[in-house]
C-alpha cells in the first residue's frame, strides 16, 4: 500500500486522476467478435459460447430457468437469508418509491405543454455469477425497474458447469418481480439481450455490472440498446482525521479490496498517526481474510494512503477523484459531506459502513466508477423511465408565435420550416 504526501507533492492527486482504467484493446476485439457471432447466428452461437465458457451440458438443460428450479431454490435457502432478502427488498423499495416522478402539464393562452413519463417495456439485468453469488445485485436492479412499471424484467446470469444458479439469486429474482431468467453470461448474454435470438427477445435497456467482457459489450452495443453505465473495478475513498477508528477504516478498505484484484482502496487523512495505524491494521486483518490473495493484490496495485494538510485539501482531492464510494470519518462528517460534489454515494460517520449500503440501507449500490461520478449517478427508477414532450397549440396562439419561429428558421436557412410556419400564420 503506497503512501503519498500531497503536502510535499501537490500534483500527486492529479496524476491519480490521469491513470483511469481503460478497457483492454484485446478484450474489446474479442468481445466484438462474440457480438458479431450472436447477431449473425443467434441461439447457435449463444449455446456454443455458453458450452465453452460456462456449462458443457447447456443443450440438455436449456437456456431458460423453469419454475420448478425456482421453487427448489426456496427450499434450499435458509430462513435467515430469506428474511434478510425481504428486509433488503423492503428498504430498497421504500427508497426508490420516493424517486418516482409525476407527469405534468403547463397551460398558457392557447398553448398546452405536457411532459409524460412512461416505463420502458422490457429490460435486461445482468447479474454476475458462476463461482460467486450476488443476490443483492438482483435486488438493486430489479426493484427500481419494477417500481418504474417495467412489465418484462429479464435476468441473465452465468451458471456453473452443471448449469445451476445459486439458490439465493433465484429467490431474489422471484421476490422482486423478475419475469424471465436465463443461465447465460458474458458478452454473449449482453449481445443476446441487445439483438434478440429465437429464445430470448431483445430488450430496450441493459443494466447491471459484469467483468471486462461485459463492460466492453455494453460499450460496443450502446445505441443499439439502452445502457446504464460502463462499470469499472470497484473503489472506495475514506476521508479520516485523528478521531477516526483505524480498525473500521482498515476493515472497510479490505471490504472493497476483496471484490477484485483491480479494486481501489484509498485513504485520505490529515493524520500521520492514523495513516500508520491503518497500515498496520490492514496487515493484521488481511491475515484473517478468506479472500486475502485477491485483497492483497488490490492493495499492491491500487491501495493508497494520501496525506493532506487539511480537510479543505481532502475535499479537493475527493472531488478530483470522483469516487464510487466515499466514507467520511471526521469530527463533523455532515459538514464535510456537504462540500463533496463528485461521488457516487457518501457514507457519513463511522457507523455508516459502505457494506451496509451494499445490502440493506436502501439506496442503490450500482454506482458510477472510474471518475464518472463527475457526470453520472447511481442506478435509479429514472433509468427505467422515459418521458415524452407533448405540444398542443391553438390557432390563435400559432398566429402570435409563428413570426418568431419563422424568423429563426430563416436565420438557420431552413426554408421548409419557414413555409410550414408561414402557411399557418396566414391562416390563423
C-alpha positions as CSV (number, residue, x, y, z in Angstrom):
1,X,0.0,0.0,0.0
2,X,1.6,3.2,-1.2
3,X,1.8,6.4,0.8
4,X,1.8,9.8,-0.9
5,X,2.3,13.1,0.9
6,X,0.2,15.7,-1.0
7,X,1.7,18.5,1.1
8,X,5.1,17.8,-0.5
9,X,3.8,16.7,-3.9
10,X,0.6,18.7,-4.8
11,X,0.5,17.2,-8.3
12,X,0.1,13.6,-6.9
13,X,-3.7,13.7,-6.9
14,X,-3.9,14.9,-10.4
15,X,-1.6,12.1,-11.5
16,X,-4.0,9.6,-9.9
17,X,-6.9,11.1,-11.9
18,X,-4.9,10.7,-15.1
19,X,-4.5,7.0,-14.5
20,X,-8.1,5.9,-15.1
21,X,-8.8,2.3,-16.0
22,X,-9.4,1.8,-19.7
23,X,-10.8,-1.3,-21.5
24,X,-8.1,-3.6,-22.8
25,X,-7.9,-3.4,-26.6
26,X,-7.7,-7.2,-26.9
27,X,-10.7,-7.7,-24.7
28,X,-12.7,-5.2,-26.9
29,X,-11.6,-7.0,-30.1
30,X,-12.6,-10.5,-28.8
31,X,-15.9,-9.0,-27.5
32,X,-16.7,-7.6,-30.8
33,X,-16.2,-11.0,-32.4
34,X,-18.6,-12.6,-29.9
35,X,-21.2,-9.9,-30.5
36,X,-21.0,-10.4,-34.3
37,X,-21.5,-14.1,-33.9
38,X,-24.6,-13.7,-31.8
39,X,-26.0,-11.1,-34.2
40,X,-25.4,-13.5,-37.2
41,X,-26.1,-16.9,-35.6
42,X,-28.4,-16.2,-32.7
43,X,-29.1,-19.2,-30.4
44,X,-26.5,-21.4,-32.2
45,X,-23.7,-19.0,-31.2
46,X,-25.2,-18.4,-27.8
47,X,-25.2,-22.1,-27.0
48,X,-21.7,-22.6,-28.3
49,X,-20.2,-19.8,-26.2
50,X,-22.1,-21.0,-23.1
51,X,-20.8,-24.5,-23.6
52,X,-17.3,-23.2,-24.0
53,X,-17.2,-20.7,-21.1
54,X,-19.7,-21.9,-18.5
55,X,-21.8,-25.1,-18.9
56,X,-20.9,-28.0,-21.2
57,X,-24.4,-29.6,-20.8
58,X,-26.4,-26.4,-21.7
59,X,-28.0,-28.1,-24.8
60,X,-29.6,-30.7,-22.5
61,X,-30.9,-28.5,-19.7
62,X,-31.8,-25.4,-21.8
63,X,-31.2,-21.7,-21.5
64,X,-34.2,-20.7,-19.6
65,X,-34.7,-21.3,-15.8
66,X,-38.0,-23.0,-15.2
67,X,-40.4,-22.5,-12.3
68,X,-39.5,-25.8,-10.7
69,X,-35.9,-24.7,-10.3
70,X,-37.1,-21.5,-8.6
71,X,-39.4,-23.4,-6.2
72,X,-36.5,-25.8,-5.4
73,X,-34.3,-22.7,-4.7
74,X,-36.8,-21.6,-2.0
75,X,-36.4,-25.0,-0.3
76,X,-32.6,-24.6,-0.3
77,X,-32.4,-21.0,1.1
78,X,-32.3,-20.6,4.9
79,X,-35.0,-18.7,6.7
80,X,-32.3,-16.3,7.9
81,X,-31.3,-15.4,4.3
82,X,-34.9,-15.2,3.2
83,X,-35.6,-12.7,6.0
84,X,-32.5,-10.7,5.0
85,X,-33.6,-10.6,1.4
86,X,-37.1,-9.5,2.3
87,X,-35.8,-6.8,4.6
88,X,-33.4,-5.5,1.9
89,X,-36.3,-5.6,-0.6
90,X,-38.5,-3.5,1.7
91,X,-35.8,-0.9,2.4
92,X,-34.8,-0.6,-1.3
93,X,-38.5,-0.3,-2.3
94,X,-39.1,2.4,0.2
95,X,-36.2,4.5,-1.0
96,X,-36.8,4.1,-4.7
97,X,-40.6,4.8,-4.5
98,X,-39.6,8.3,-3.5
99,X,-37.9,8.8,-6.8
100,X,-41.0,8.3,-9.0
101,X,-41.6,11.5,-10.9
102,X,-45.0,12.7,-12.0
103,X,-46.2,13.7,-15.4
104,X,-47.1,17.4,-15.6
105,X,-49.0,19.9,-17.8
106,X,-48.4,23.6,-18.4
107,X,-51.2,25.7,-19.9
108,X,-50.9,29.3,-21.1
109,X,-53.0,31.3,-23.6
110,X,-53.7,28.6,-26.2
111,X,-50.6,26.6,-25.7
112,X,-50.8,23.3,-23.8
113,X,-47.4,21.6,-22.9
114,X,-47.1,18.2,-21.3
115,X,-44.3,16.0,-20.1
116,X,-45.4,12.4,-19.8
117,X,-43.4,9.7,-18.0
118,X,-43.7,6.1,-19.1
119,X,-41.8,3.0,-18.2
120,X,-39.6,1.0,-20.6
121,X,-41.4,-2.1,-21.8
122,X,-38.7,-4.7,-21.5
123,X,-35.3,-4.5,-19.7
124,X,-32.5,-6.9,-19.2
125,X,-30.5,-7.1,-16.0
126,X,-27.1,-8.7,-15.8
127,X,-26.1,-10.4,-12.6
128,X,-22.5,-11.8,-12.2
129,X,-22.4,-15.5,-11.3
130,X,-20.7,-18.7,-12.0
131,X,-18.5,-19.2,-8.9
132,X,-20.0,-16.4,-6.9
133,X,-23.5,-15.3,-5.8
134,X,-24.8,-11.8,-5.9
135,X,-28.5,-11.7,-4.9
136,X,-28.0,-8.0,-3.8
137,X,-27.3,-7.2,-7.5
138,X,-30.7,-8.7,-8.4
139,X,-32.5,-6.6,-5.8
140,X,-30.7,-3.3,-6.8
141,X,-31.5,-3.7,-10.5
142,X,-34.9,-5.4,-10.5
143,X,-36.6,-3.4,-7.8
144,X,-36.3,0.1,-9.3
145,X,-37.4,-1.4,-12.7
146,X,-40.5,-2.9,-11.1
147,X,-41.3,0.4,-9.3
148,X,-41.0,2.3,-12.6
149,X,-43.6,-0.1,-14.0
150,X,-41.5,-2.2,-16.4
151,X,-43.7,-5.1,-17.5
152,X,-40.9,-7.5,-18.5
153,X,-37.7,-7.8,-16.5
154,X,-35.3,-10.3,-18.0
155,X,-32.4,-11.6,-15.9
156,X,-29.2,-13.2,-17.3
157,X,-26.6,-14.7,-15.1
158,X,-23.8,-17.3,-15.7
159,X,-24.3,-20.8,-14.3
160,X,-21.8,-23.3,-13.0
161,X,-20.6,-26.3,-15.0
162,X,-23.7,-28.3,-14.1
163,X,-26.0,-25.5,-15.2
164,X,-27.0,-24.4,-11.7
165,X,-27.7,-20.9,-10.5
166,X,-27.1,-20.1,-6.8
167,X,-30.5,-20.5,-5.0
168,X,-30.3,-17.1,-3.3
169,X,-30.0,-15.4,-6.7
170,X,-33.1,-17.3,-8.0
171,X,-35.1,-16.5,-4.8
172,X,-34.1,-12.8,-5.0
173,X,-35.3,-12.7,-8.6
174,X,-38.7,-14.1,-7.8
175,X,-39.0,-11.8,-4.7
176,X,-38.6,-8.7,-6.7
177,X,-40.6,-9.4,-9.9
178,X,-38.2,-10.8,-12.5
179,X,-40.2,-12.3,-15.2
180,X,-37.6,-14.4,-17.2
181,X,-34.3,-15.9,-16.1
182,X,-31.6,-17.3,-18.5
183,X,-28.5,-19.2,-17.4
184,X,-26.1,-17.2,-19.7
185,X,-23.3,-14.7,-19.0
186,X,-20.5,-12.7,-20.5
187,X,-20.5,-10.7,-23.7
188,X,-22.7,-13.3,-25.4
189,X,-25.5,-12.7,-22.9
190,X,-25.3,-8.9,-23.4
191,X,-25.4,-9.4,-27.2
192,X,-28.4,-11.7,-26.9
193,X,-30.3,-9.2,-24.9
194,X,-29.4,-6.4,-27.4
195,X,-30.2,-8.3,-30.7
196,X,-32.5,-11.0,-29.5
197,X,-32.4,-14.6,-30.6
198,X,-35.1,-17.3,-31.2
199,X,-35.1,-18.0,-27.5
200,X,-34.6,-14.5,-26.0
201,X,-36.5,-11.5,-27.2
202,X,-34.5,-8.2,-27.4
203,X,-34.8,-5.7,-24.6
204,X,-34.9,-1.9,-24.5
205,X,-32.2,-1.4,-22.0
206,X,-29.5,-3.4,-20.1
207,X,-28.3,-2.7,-16.6
208,X,-26.0,-4.4,-14.1
209,X,-22.3,-5.0,-13.6
210,X,-20.0,-7.6,-15.0
211,X,-16.4,-8.4,-15.9
212,X,-14.3,-6.7,-18.6
213,X,-16.1,-8.5,-21.4
214,X,-19.5,-7.5,-20.2
215,X,-18.3,-3.9,-19.9
216,X,-16.8,-4.0,-23.4
217,X,-20.1,-5.4,-24.8
218,X,-22.1,-2.7,-23.1
219,X,-19.8,-0.1,-24.6
220,X,-20.0,-1.5,-28.1
221,X,-23.8,-2.0,-28.0
222,X,-24.6,1.4,-26.6
223,X,-27.0,3.0,-29.0
224,X,-28.4,-0.4,-30.3
225,X,-29.9,-0.8,-26.8
226,X,-30.0,1.5,-23.7
227,X,-27.1,1.0,-21.3
228,X,-27.0,2.1,-17.6
229,X,-23.2,2.7,-17.3
230,X,-19.8,1.1,-18.2
231,X,-18.7,-0.1,-14.8
232,X,-15.0,-0.4,-14.0
233,X,-13.4,-2.0,-10.9
234,X,-14.9,-1.0,-7.6
235,X,-13.4,1.8,-5.5
236,X,-13.6,3.4,-2.1
237,X,-12.1,6.6,-0.7
238,X,-12.2,7.1,3.0
239,X,-11.5,10.5,4.5
240,X,-10.4,10.4,8.1
241,X,-9.0,12.7,10.7
242,X,-7.4,11.9,14.1
243,X,-10.9,10.9,15.5
244,X,-11.4,8.0,13.1
245,X,-11.1,4.4,14.3
246,X,-8.3,2.7,12.4
247,X,-9.9,-0.7,12.9
248,X,-13.0,0.4,11.0
249,X,-11.0,2.1,8.2
250,X,-8.9,-1.0,7.6
251,X,-12.0,-3.2,7.6
252,X,-13.7,-1.0,5.0
253,X,-10.7,-0.8,2.8
254,X,-10.4,-4.6,2.8
255,X,-14.1,-4.9,2.1
256,X,-13.6,-3.1,-1.2
257,X,-10.2,-4.8,-1.9
258,X,-11.7,-8.3,-1.6
259,X,-14.0,-7.7,-4.6
260,X,-11.4,-7.6,-7.3
261,X,-7.7,-7.5,-7.8
262,X,-8.1,-4.2,-9.6
263,X,-10.2,-2.6,-6.9
264,X,-9.0,0.7,-5.5
265,X,-8.9,1.1,-1.6
266,X,-7.8,4.7,-0.8
267,X,-7.4,6.5,2.5
268,X,-7.1,10.3,2.6
269,X,-6.1,11.6,6.0
270,X,-4.9,14.6,7.8
271,X,-3.2,12.5,10.5
272,X,0.1,10.6,10.0
273,X,-0.8,8.7,13.2
274,X,-4.0,7.4,11.7
275,X,-2.1,6.6,8.5
276,X,0.4,4.4,10.3
277,X,-2.3,2.8,12.5
278,X,-4.4,1.9,9.4
279,X,-1.5,0.5,7.5
280,X,-0.7,-1.8,10.5
281,X,-4.4,-2.8,11.0
282,X,-4.8,-3.6,7.3
283,X,-1.9,-6.1,7.5
284,X,-3.3,-7.6,10.7
285,X,-6.8,-8.0,9.3
286,X,-5.6,-9.3,5.9
287,X,-4.1,-12.3,7.6
288,X,-7.5,-13.4,8.7
289,X,-9.3,-12.7,5.4
290,X,-10.5,-15.7,3.4
291,X,-10.0,-13.6,0.2
292,X,-6.6,-12.4,1.3
293,X,-4.8,-13.1,-2.0
294,X,-7.3,-11.0,-4.0
295,X,-7.4,-8.2,-1.5
296,X,-3.6,-8.1,-1.1
297,X,-3.2,-7.8,-4.9
298,X,-5.6,-4.9,-4.9
299,X,-3.7,-3.1,-2.2
300,X,-0.4,-3.7,-4.0
301,X,-1.8,-2.4,-7.3
302,X,-4.1,0.4,-6.3
303,X,-4.0,0.8,-2.5
304,X,-3.1,4.3,-1.4
305,X,-2.8,6.4,1.7
306,X,-2.8,10.1,0.8
307,X,-1.6,12.5,3.5
308,X,-3.1,16.0,3.3
309,X,-2.6,19.1,5.4
310,X,-6.3,19.9,5.9
311,X,-9.8,18.8,5.3
312,X,-10.1,21.5,2.6
313,X,-7.3,19.7,0.7
314,X,-9.1,16.4,1.3
315,X,-12.3,17.7,-0.1
316,X,-10.5,19.0,-3.2
317,X,-8.9,15.6,-3.7
318,X,-12.2,13.7,-3.4
319,X,-13.8,16.0,-5.9
320,X,-11.0,15.4,-8.3
321,X,-11.1,11.6,-7.8
322,X,-14.9,11.4,-8.0
323,X,-15.0,8.0,-6.3
324,X,-17.7,5.4,-6.5
325,X,-17.9,5.2,-2.7
326,X,-16.9,7.9,-0.2
327,X,-16.8,7.2,3.5
328,X,-16.4,10.3,5.8
329,X,-14.9,9.6,9.2
330,X,-14.1,13.0,10.6
331,X,-15.3,15.0,13.7
332,X,-18.0,16.8,11.7
333,X,-18.9,14.4,8.9
334,X,-22.0,16.1,7.7
335,X,-20.3,19.4,7.3
336,X,-17.5,17.7,5.2
337,X,-20.0,15.7,3.1
338,X,-21.8,18.9,2.0
339,X,-18.6,20.0,0.3
340,X,-18.5,17.0,-2.0
341,X,-19.9,17.4,-5.4
342,X,-18.4,14.3,-7.1
343,X,-19.1,10.9,-5.5
344,X,-21.4,8.0,-6.3
345,X,-22.6,7.6,-2.7
346,X,-21.4,9.2,0.5
347,X,-21.4,7.3,3.8
348,X,-21.4,9.8,6.7
349,X,-19.8,8.9,10.0
350,X,-18.1,5.8,11.4
351,X,-21.3,3.8,11.8
352,X,-22.3,4.2,8.1
353,X,-20.2,1.5,6.5
354,X,-20.2,1.1,2.8
355,X,-21.1,-2.6,3.3
356,X,-24.4,-1.6,4.9
357,X,-25.2,0.3,1.7
358,X,-24.3,-2.7,-0.4
359,X,-27.2,-4.7,1.1
360,X,-29.9,-3.2,3.3
361,X,-29.7,0.6,3.7
362,X,-32.0,1.3,0.7
363,X,-30.2,3.5,-1.8
364,X,-28.9,1.7,-4.9
365,X,-25.4,0.2,-4.8
366,X,-25.0,0.3,-8.6
367,X,-22.8,3.4,-8.8
368,X,-20.6,5.3,-11.3
369,X,-16.9,4.2,-11.2
370,X,-13.6,5.4,-12.7
371,X,-14.3,9.1,-12.0
372,X,-17.7,9.1,-13.9
373,X,-19.4,10.4,-10.8
374,X,-18.4,13.8,-12.2
375,X,-21.4,13.5,-14.6
376,X,-23.5,10.4,-13.7
377,X,-25.4,9.0,-10.8
378,X,-26.5,5.8,-9.1
379,X,-28.9,3.5,-10.8
380,X,-32.5,4.6,-10.0
381,X,-36.1,4.5,-11.1
382,X,-35.2,7.1,-13.7
383,X,-33.1,4.6,-15.6
384,X,-36.2,2.6,-16.3
385,X,-38.4,5.5,-17.4
386,X,-38.6,7.7,-20.5
387,X,-40.5,10.9,-21.0
388,X,-42.3,12.3,-23.9
389,X,-42.9,16.0,-24.5
390,X,-46.4,16.9,-25.9
391,X,-47.2,20.2,-27.6
392,X,-50.7,21.4,-28.4
393,X,-51.2,24.8,-29.9
394,X,-54.4,26.7,-30.7
395,X,-55.0,28.6,-34.0
396,X,-54.8,32.0,-32.3
397,X,-51.6,31.2,-30.4
398,X,-49.9,29.9,-33.6
399,X,-50.7,33.2,-35.2
400,X,-48.8,35.0,-32.4
401,X,-45.8,32.6,-32.1
402,X,-45.3,31.8,-35.8
403,X,-43.5,35.0,-36.8
404,X,-40.8,34.5,-34.2
405,X,-40.3,30.8,-35.1
406,X,-40.2,31.8,-38.8
407,X,-37.5,34.4,-38.2
408,X,-35.3,31.8,-36.5
409,X,-36.0,29.3,-39.3
410,X,-34.9,31.9,-41.9
411,X,-31.7,32.6,-40.0
412,X,-30.9,28.9,-40.0
413,X,-31.6,28.7,-43.7
414,X,-34.4,26.1,-43.3
415,X,-36.9,27.3,-46.0
416,X,-39.3,24.4,-45.5
417,X,-39.5,25.2,-41.8
418,X,-40.3,28.8,-42.6
419,X,-43.0,27.8,-45.1
420,X,-44.6,25.4,-42.7
421,X,-45.0,28.3,-40.2
422,X,-45.9,31.0,-42.7
423,X,-48.9,28.9,-44.1
424,X,-50.3,28.6,-40.6
425,X,-49.6,32.3,-39.7
426,X,-51.5,33.3,-42.8
427,X,-54.5,31.1,-41.9
428,X,-54.6,31.9,-38.2
